[in-house]
């Protein structure tokens, strides 16, 4: 489909208007700059998701808007819809290879946004947000000399984590013979990794369960570093 015809189709589907600007960045915003679009992509970075899974990760989006965004992203080739084979037999959405190329862009956008002095620190985060933040805010110097395998059990899902050679790898699925297993909800793991919450208090309260090497578990939660926030602008004239 020619580019002009594609943009006309998207305008008709979503009601959005094109910037009509030859800049590639402007064109990218034509494609994925609509409200919620990049957050839908963020949720799909974890792998195929059902419509209900996406709603759970984006509780403030209406079903109609989510449907429109998925249709738009599917129309431009960022998202695919497919039916899983039996016994599941359910329809899921997943990113295309081109769609996955948005991951480093979302990570850099996250680094930039984390420097905002107005970021709402108490706002809830989704599972996809936490996993993406761990990839984004991993601080290699904190992992010097560390070689370990972890399993994270979050929101009924498991993630295997490998830290070695100053690098961090996270993928869905169980870890084989992990050195430490950390089990808790997204808010707890996020607070421990990024919010300065107490490891001992989280364990004592039952919000965090650790199996295996507890010291390695503690060290894992110290592998992430948020960038320094920028200073808020000085107040202008009244």
ABEGO torsion letter per residue (X at the ends): XBAAAAAAAAAAAAGBBBAGBABAAAAAAAAAABBGAAAAAAAAAAEBBBAAAAAAABAABBAAAAAAAAAAAAAAGABBBBBBBOAAGBBBBBBBAAAAAAAAAAAAAAAAAAABAABBAABBBBAAAAAAAAAAABBAAAABGBBBBBBBBBGGBBBBBBBBGGBBBBBBEBBBGBABBBBBBAAAAAAAAAAGBBAAAAAAAGABBBBEBAAAAAAAAAABBBBBBBBBBBBBBX
